Amino acid sequence: MSPVRRRWFPGWLALALVAVSACARDGVPGAPAPTAEREVRHLLADQVAAWNAGDIGAFCAAYADDASFLGPGGLTRGRAAVEARYRRRYPDRRAMGHLELEPLEIRFPGAEGNSVVVVARWTLRTGEDDPSGVRSGYTMLVISRGAAGWQITHDVSFGSE
């Protein structure tokens, strides 16, 4: 090797390591580590499991204290108010039915990877063989990572009533 090539080799090696690091983070500059997406998917799966177990309190534990929920009935502010809204709308286990949530898109805006936007389709089945007991719609969630871990800060949900 010529002296010039030897002198630049460490620079190329550093550039290659940066490129490999970016690819390991899903190939998107500034994207969070794959662990962040797994953690968010786990949060959503826990929420669905809590709902299907009839536990509205555990379902709402994913919301931040100052969360905002926007739905057909208007804006609800704060986790306690969001939980009260769900309890009014779904007074018992039978009314809650069975929830399915299909994430359609998960994006981490910004370079820090401390917030994520999830767009998902939800389906709620309240009657086993009754097609009128099936409701569905879409939700857009903003989930942020703070001292308490990942929490839903904004929820915009709408669908069939």
C-alpha positions in Angstrom: 0.0 0.0 0.0 1.1 3.5 -0.7 1.7 5.9 2.3 -1.4 7.9 1.2 -3.7 5.0 1.4 -2.4 3.9 4.8 -2.9 7.4 6.2 -6.6 7.5 5.1 -7.5 3.9 6.1 -8.5 4.8 9.7 -10.9 7.5 8.3 -12.5 5.0 5.9 -12.8 2.5 8.7 -14.6 5.0 10.9 -16.9 5.9 8.0 -17.7 2.2 7.5 -18.5 1.8 11.2 -20.9 4.7 11.1 -22.6 3.3 8.1 -23.0 -0.2 9.7 -24.3 1.5 12.9 -26.9 3.4 10.8 -28.0 0.1 9.1 -28.3 -1.6 12.4 -30.8 1.1 13.4 -33.1 0.0 10.5 -31.1 1.9 7.9 -32.7 5.2 8.8 -30.5 8.0 10.1 -31.7 9.1 13.5 -33.9 6.1 13.8 -34.2 4.5 17.3 -32.6 1.2 18.1 -34.9 -1.7 17.2 -35.4 -2.2 21.0 -37.5 1.0 21.1 -39.9 -0.4 18.5 -40.1 -3.7 20.4 -40.9 -1.8 23.7 -43.6 0.2 22.0 -45.1 -3.0 20.4 -45.0 -4.6 23.9 -46.8 -1.7 25.4 -49.6 -2.0 22.8 -49.8 -5.8 23.3 -50.1 -5.3 27.1 -52.9 -2.8 26.5 -54.8 -5.3 24.3 -54.3 -8.1 26.9 -55.5 -5.8 29.7 -58.6 -4.9 27.7 -59.4 -8.5 26.8 -59.0 -9.4 30.5 -61.6 -6.8 31.4 -59.1 -4.6 33.2 -59.7 -0.9 32.2 -57.4 0.3 34.9 -54.4 -1.7 33.5 -55.5 -0.6 29.9 -55.4 3.0 30.9 -52.1 2.7 32.8 -50.4 3.1 29.5 -51.6 6.7 29.3 -49.5 9.6 30.7 -51.1 11.6 33.5 -51.6 14.6 31.1 -52.7 12.5 28.1 -55.2 13.8 25.6 -57.8 11.6 23.9 -59.7 12.9 20.9 -62.6 10.9 19.6 -66.1 11.5 18.2 -67.3 12.7 21.6 -64.7 15.5 21.8 -61.5 16.0 23.7 -60.8 14.3 27.0 -57.8 15.5 29.0 -55.8 13.5 31.6 -55.5 9.8 32.3 -58.1 9.8 35.1 -60.7 11.4 32.7 -59.8 9.0 29.9 -60.3 6.1 32.3 -63.6 7.5 33.5 -64.7 7.9 29.8 -63.9 4.2 29.1 -65.6 3.1 32.3 -68.8 4.9 31.3 -68.7 3.6 27.7 -67.8 0.0 28.7 -69.4 -0.6 32.1 -68.7 -4.3 32.3 -66.7 -7.1 30.8 -69.4 -8.1 28.3 -69.6 -4.5 26.9 -65.8 -4.5 26.5 -65.8 -7.5 24.2 -62.6 -8.6 22.5 -60.1 -6.1 21.2 -57.7 -6.6 18.3 -55.1 -3.9 17.3 -53.2 -4.0 14.1 -50.4 -1.5 13.8 -50.2 -0.2 10.3 -47.4 2.3 10.7 -44.8 3.0 13.4 -42.7 6.1 13.0 -40.0 7.7 15.2 -39.9 11.4 14.3 -36.9 13.3 15.3 -33.3 12.1 16.0 -33.6 11.3 19.7 -36.1 8.4 19.3 -38.0 9.4 22.4 -41.4 9.6 20.7 -43.2 7.5 18.3 -46.3 7.9 16.2 -48.4 4.7 15.8 -51.3 4.4 13.3 -53.3 1.3 13.9 -56.7 -0.3 13.0 -58.7 -1.5 15.9 -61.6 -4.1 15.9 -63.9 -4.6 18.9 -66.1 -7.7 18.9 -68.8 -7.7 21.5 -71.1 -10.3 20.0 -69.7 -13.8 19.2 -71.8 -14.5 16.1 -73.5 -11.2 15.8 -72.1 -9.0 13.0 -73.8 -6.0 14.6 -71.5 -6.6 17.6 -68.4 -5.8 15.5 -67.0 -2.2 15.5 -63.8 -1.1 14.0 -61.8 2.1 13.3 -58.5 3.7 13.4 -56.3 5.3 16.0 -53.2 7.5 15.9 -51.2 7.4 19.1 -48.2 9.6 20.1 -46.2 7.6 22.6 -43.3 9.3 24.4 -40.5 7.9 26.5 -39.9 9.6 29.9 -38.9 8.8 33.4 -41.9 6.4 33.7 -41.0 4.6 30.4 -43.2 4.7 27.3 -46.6 6.3 27.8 -49.4 7.4 25.5 -49.5 11.2 25.4 -52.0 11.7 22.6 -54.7 9.4 21.3 -56.9 10.2 18.3 -59.4 7.4 17.7 -62.5 7.1 15.6 -64.6 4.4 14.0 -67.9 2.8 13.6 -70.3 3.2 16.5 
